[in-house]
């Protein structure tokens, strides 16, 4: 596994990594640069059913932590963002 492999980040399994690659996010650096919200918007173009947990997983990956450990304030911000996309 290369160090620039997305699967080295927490929360990102093979399926989510494949979807990120489909939307031209191929490295941890690219994901961190794009940010979780913009990455999620891109993912919605290839996965209409992308859910809030996917957004949490992306944010956790950006922060380098399991999504369960996200700060409650940040989770609330992400939930509001997600709700506005509907």
C-alpha positions as CSV (number, residue, x, y, z in Angstrom):
1,X,0.0,0.0,0.0
2,X,1.4,3.4,-1.0
3,X,1.5,6.2,1.5
4,X,-0.6,8.4,-0.9
5,X,-3.3,5.7,-0.9
6,X,-6.7,6.9,0.3
7,X,-7.2,3.7,2.2
8,X,-4.6,4.8,4.6
9,X,-7.1,7.3,6.0
10,X,-9.6,6.3,8.7
11,X,-13.2,5.5,7.6
12,X,-12.4,5.0,4.0
13,X,-13.0,1.5,2.7
14,X,-12.5,0.2,-0.8
15,X,-16.0,1.1,-2.0
16,X,-15.8,4.7,-0.9
17,X,-12.2,5.0,-2.2
18,X,-13.4,3.8,-5.6
19,X,-16.1,6.4,-5.6
20,X,-13.7,9.1,-4.7
21,X,-11.4,8.1,-7.5
22,X,-14.4,8.3,-9.9
23,X,-14.8,12.0,-8.9
24,X,-11.0,12.7,-9.4
25,X,-10.0,12.6,-5.7
26,X,-7.2,10.1,-5.7
27,X,-4.9,10.9,-2.8
28,X,-5.2,12.0,0.9
29,X,-3.7,15.4,-0.1
30,X,-6.4,15.9,-2.7
31,X,-9.2,15.0,-0.3
32,X,-7.8,17.3,2.4
33,X,-7.5,20.1,-0.2
34,X,-11.0,19.6,-1.5
35,X,-12.5,19.2,1.9
36,X,-15.3,16.9,3.1
37,X,-18.2,19.0,1.9
38,X,-17.0,19.5,-1.6
39,X,-15.9,15.9,-1.9
40,X,-19.4,14.9,-0.8
41,X,-21.0,17.1,-3.4
42,X,-18.8,15.4,-6.0
43,X,-19.8,12.0,-4.7
44,X,-23.5,12.8,-5.0
45,X,-22.9,13.0,-8.8
46,X,-22.0,9.3,-8.9
47,X,-23.9,8.1,-5.8
48,X,-27.4,9.6,-5.5
49,X,-27.9,7.7,-2.3
50,X,-24.8,9.1,-0.5
51,X,-25.8,9.5,3.1
52,X,-24.9,11.6,6.1
53,X,-22.6,8.8,7.4
54,X,-20.6,9.1,4.2
55,X,-20.1,12.8,4.9
56,X,-19.1,12.1,8.5
57,X,-16.6,9.5,7.2
58,X,-15.1,12.0,4.8
59,X,-14.7,14.6,7.5
60,X,-13.1,12.0,9.8
61,X,-10.7,11.1,7.1
62,X,-9.8,14.7,6.5
63,X,-9.2,15.1,10.3
64,X,-7.4,11.8,10.6
65,X,-9.9,10.4,13.1
66,X,-12.7,7.8,13.2
67,X,-16.0,9.6,12.3
68,X,-17.5,8.5,15.6
69,X,-15.0,10.8,17.3
70,X,-15.9,14.0,15.5
71,X,-16.6,17.0,17.6
72,X,-20.4,17.4,18.1
73,X,-20.3,21.0,16.9
74,X,-18.7,19.9,13.6
75,X,-21.2,17.0,13.3
76,X,-24.0,19.6,13.7
77,X,-22.5,21.8,11.0
78,X,-22.2,18.8,8.6
79,X,-25.8,17.7,9.3
80,X,-27.0,21.2,8.4
81,X,-24.9,21.1,5.3
82,X,-26.4,17.7,4.4
83,X,-29.9,18.9,5.0
84,X,-29.5,21.9,2.7
85,X,-28.5,19.5,-0.1
86,X,-31.8,17.7,-0.1
